[in-house]
Amino acid sequence: MTENTDNLVLDILRAIRQDVGDIKEEVIEIKSRLTSLENRVSIMQKTLDRHDVRFARIETRLNLVEA
């Protein structure tokens, strides 16, 4: 009887180990994708900042705002 219980416990622990391993792989993928998104957002922010500077210069040249 104890041998069956031991085997059952070991089977459950193996299943838990497999599940944890799967979760680790998914977390690694999510982190990678999040890093990629953060980099893209950073690039977009820099592009928008450059556009703001250009628009301000154009507005100034067209006398749409005070210098």
Phi, psi and omega in degrees: 000316180294329179294320177295320179294317178299316179296320179297315179297316179296320178298318179295316179297321177296319179296319178297316179300318179295316179298317179296319177298319178297318179296319178300316180298318179295320179296320178299317179295317180297317178299318180297315180294322179295319177299318178298316178296318179299319178296318179295317179297321178298316179297318179297321179296318178297320178297316179296321178298318178295322178296320178301317179297315180296316179297320178297318178296318179295316179299320179295314180297325181272006181058036178273343177223161177285141181289000000 
